């Protein structure tokens, strides 16, 4: 389904302010990574915190239960959260991988990052026609990765039911590439 065919359901987050504050406190800034001038928001301390990680997962599961057939997690941190969310929802999990990492026939989509370009792939038979897919990742920056993932899911004949993120970097305006999707982030900076 093209962007023009989707209803405009892009969501601004109301969310749990305590959870958002705790996630924000758990992030670590890494200057000049992966390139000079970029301040990388390190998500790994959040993953280390069992209670916080559990609250993030429960928040998504409570909101999406019964609404999705499959969870697609984007390499690599989207795998960590996405697989657990899929397990808790009782649905399948699909990895969306960097180019050349999947062994069977794939759909591929190239996109721009804030500091370069990349290509993502999904197995052509990863999701079935008509399935409702929840896309999960850790960060929304410029939106290229998520837009490419949505394109891949739709190329398989499935629909993107929603996109769930932990962190959104608002000034990079990544949400503008996701018009028409139900996008939720735990915290926006």
C-alpha positions in Angstrom: 0.0 0.0 0.0 1.5 3.4 -1.0 1.7 6.3 1.4 -1.1 8.1 -0.5 -3.4 5.0 0.0 -2.9 4.8 3.8 -5.1 6.8 6.1 -3.2 9.5 7.9 -2.8 7.8 11.3 0.6 9.1 12.4 0.4 9.2 16.2 1.9 11.6 18.6 2.8 9.9 21.8 0.9 10.5 25.1 2.8 7.7 26.8 3.8 7.1 30.4 5.9 10.1 31.6 7.6 8.1 34.3 8.7 5.5 31.8 9.9 8.2 29.4 11.9 9.9 32.2 13.5 6.6 33.2 14.4 5.7 29.6 15.9 9.1 29.1 17.9 8.8 32.3 19.2 5.3 31.2 20.6 6.5 27.9 24.3 7.3 27.5 25.7 9.9 25.1 28.7 8.8 23.0 30.2 11.8 21.1 31.6 11.4 17.6 30.2 8.0 17.0 30.0 6.5 14.5 31.4 9.6 12.8 32.6 13.0 13.9 29.8 15.3 14.8 27.3 12.7 15.7 26.3 12.2 19.3 25.2 8.6 19.5 22.5 7.7 22.0 23.7 4.5 23.5 20.8 2.2 24.3 22.8 -0.6 25.9 22.4 0.7 29.5 18.6 0.5 29.1 19.0 -3.1 28.0 21.1 -3.9 31.0 18.4 -2.6 33.4 16.0 -5.6 33.7 13.2 -3.7 35.3 13.3 -0.8 32.8 13.5 -3.2 29.8 10.6 -5.1 31.2 8.5 -1.9 31.5 9.3 -0.9 27.9 8.2 -4.3 26.6 5.1 -4.4 28.8 4.1 -1.0 27.5 4.2 -2.1 23.9 2.6 -5.5 24.6 -0.3 -3.9 26.5 -0.9 -1.5 23.6 -0.6 -4.0 20.7 -2.1 -7.2 22.0 -4.5 -8.6 19.5 -3.6 -6.0 16.8 -0.7 -7.8 15.1 0.1 -11.1 13.4 3.9 -10.7 13.2 6.7 -8.5 14.7 9.5 -7.3 12.5 12.7 -6.2 14.3 15.3 -4.1 12.6 19.0 -5.1 13.0 20.3 -5.1 15.6 18.7 -3.6 18.6 15.2 -4.1 17.1 16.0 -7.8 17.2 16.4 -7.7 21.0 13.2 -6.0 21.8 11.2 -7.3 18.8 11.8 -11.0 19.6 10.7 -10.6 23.2 7.6 -8.5 22.2 6.7 -11.2 19.6 7.1 -13.9 22.3 4.9 -11.9 24.7 2.2 -11.3 22.0 2.3 -14.9 20.9 3.1 -14.1 17.3 6.0 -14.8 15.0 9.2 -12.7 14.6 10.8 -11.6 11.4 14.4 -10.1 11.2 15.0 -7.2 8.9 18.7 -7.5 8.2 21.6 -5.6 6.6 22.4 -6.5 3.0 23.8 -9.9 2.5 22.9 -11.5 5.8 19.8 -13.5 4.9 20.2 -16.9 3.2 17.1 -17.1 1.0 15.4 -15.0 -1.7 15.0 -11.4 -0.4 13.4 -8.1 -1.1 16.0 -5.3 -0.7 15.6 -1.5 -0.1 18.3 1.1 0.0 18.0 4.3 2.0 19.9 7.3 3.4 21.1 7.5 7.0 22.1 10.7 8.8 25.7 9.8 8.0 25.6 7.6 4.9 23.6 5.0 3.0 22.6 1.4 3.6 20.5 -1.4 2.3 18.0 -3.6 4.3 16.6 -6.9 3.3 13.7 -9.2 4.3 13.0 -12.7 3.1 10.4 -12.6 0.4 8.3 -15.2 2.3 8.9 -13.7 5.7 5.3 -12.3 6.0 2.2 -13.3 4.2 -0.3 -11.3 2.2 -2.6 -9.4 4.5 -0.7 -10.0 7.7 -0.5 -7.1 10.2 3.1 -6.4 11.1 4.4 -4.5 14.1 7.8 -2.9 13.2 10.1 -2.5 16.3 13.4 -0.6 16.6 15.3 1.3 19.2 15.7 4.8 17.7 13.9 7.0 15.1 16.5 9.4 13.7 16.1 10.6 10.1 13.5 7.9 9.4 15.3 6.2 6.5 15.7 2.8 8.2 12.0 2.7 9.3 10.7 3.9 5.9 12.8 1.2 4.1 11.5 -1.5 6.5 7.9 -0.4 5.9 8.5 -0.6 2.2 9.9 -4.1 2.5 6.9 -5.3 4.6 4.5 -3.9 2.1 6.4 -5.4 -0.8 5.7 -8.8 0.8 2.0 -8.0 0.7 1.6 -7.4 4.4 0.5 -4.2 6.1 2.4 -2.2 8.8 0.0 -2.2 11.7 2.2 0.1 13.8 5.8 1.2 14.5 7.1 1.0 18.1 10.3 2.8 19.2 12.0 3.5 22.4 13.7 6.8 21.4 12.8 9.5 18.8 15.3 12.3 18.0 12.7 15.0 17.2 15.0 17.6 15.5 16.0 15.1 12.8 12.3 15.0 11.7 12.3 11.2 10.9 8.5 11.1 11.5 8.0 13.1 8.3 9.1 10.0 6.3 6.5 7.9 8.2 3.3 9.8 7.4 0.3 7.6 7.6 1.7 5.1 10.0 0.9 4.6 13.7 4.2 5.6 15.2 4.9 5.4 19.0 8.0 6.3 20.8 8.6 6.0 24.5 10.5 9.2 24.7 11.3 12.0 22.3 14.2 14.3 22.7 
